[in-house]
Structure formats: C-alpha cells, structure tokens
C-alpha cells in the first residue's frame, strides 16, 4: 500500500511531458508566422490594438482583487502575459479552412502572435518595477520608524506593506 508521501501528484506526473511539449508548441506557433506579414502596416496596427486591449483588459483584473493585503497592481501585471489560449485559438483559426480559405488571415495570426510576444516580454520588467517599488517603500518606512519625526517614535510599516506601498499610517 502506498503512503501519501509515495503518491505523485498529477502535476508531478505531467511535468516531464510538459517540459517537452510546451516549448514545441511555442516553436510551432512561431514558425507559422510569416515575417512578411509583420511588415504590413495594417497587421502592425491591428497588433497594436490587440496589445492595448489585452493590457487594459488584464489590468482591469486589479479591480477584482478584494483583499486589502494583496498588491493589486502586481496581480494585474502578472496576468498580462496570459496569451497561450489566444495562441491556441489563433493556431486553430489559421489551420481551419472554410471554402479553401483559412478562417484567420496570416496578418491576423501574426498580429495575435505579436501581441502575445510583446505582453510576455514586458511583464517581467513590469513586475520587477511594481514589486521593487513596494520593497523600496517598506524600506523607507523602516528607516522612518527609526526617525524621531514620528509621533511617539512608532511607525506602522505593516499598514504600508498591506497597502501595496501607499501612504503610511502613524500609530497613536
């Protein structure tokens, strides 16, 4: 009989397959992009519109974070690169033929791939900026707590950390 420690989770069992097939999926999606279609101003314009809509839509997820202790902006920025489902649908649309024509044109497919690529590339610096700003604010609060300018010398840094780096509160 197996114990709980001996039982592998589904995630652990699928990890080797995922390490092989996930990179292959992204390579396949990238290979299908015709680079010439990226030179088309209409495709670039559509890609820019998709990019703006994707970023705004995912930043709106910050409104759904109800817990005060959570950094809403970090959650929203963390959602920005979630484009793999868009790639799956774009890949199907580019491969699916209706009356001998693909459902998605090469320009549209390239615009979707461009949007996913750009959102994936801008997220790590955005998260570094957001989380670094929060850490810097907490550090400033710690310095301020040792300062004599605080009323009775006590500065509540936990409130700043919970507020995601916004204004501090003084304990009285």
ZIBEL-V578611 format. One record per helix or strand of 2 or more residues. SS is the DSSP state (2 for helix, 1 for strand). FROM is the first residue (numbers start at 1). TO is the last residue. If there is no record, write none. Layout:
((SS,FROM,TO) (SS,FROM,TO))
This chain:
((2,10,31) (2,35,39) (2,41,64) (2,72,79) (2,84,95) (1,97,98) (1,101,102) (2,106,145) (2,151,153) (1,155,156) (2,157,162) (1,169,170))
